[in-house]
Amino acid sequence: GTTNFAHGYPSFAVSVGVLFRGRPAAAAV
């Protein structure tokens, strides 16, 4: 998700429905 990408997390391209600090940050790749 773009949120993880903006924060520099390496999982931005592989995460689906990732939780960022307990909140949904990305719903799809």
N, C-alpha and C positions, 0 to 999 in steps of 0.2 A: 504493500500500500504506500501511497505518497507520504503518509505521516511518518512511517518508519524510515523511508528514504530521506525525508527532510531532517530526521534526527540522526541519520548516519548509521542506522542499524543494518547489519549484513543480511538479515532475514527478510528484508523488504520484498525480495523477488520470489521467495519460496513459501511465505506464510499465507495461509487462508484462514480467515476469521481469527486473526491474531489478537491477543489482548495486550494492550499497552497500559501498564499501571492499573489493571483491573477494568479498563474500559475498552470497548471494541475500537481498534485502530484501523483495521482493514477487513473488508468483507470478501475480497477476492484478490487474485494476483493481478 
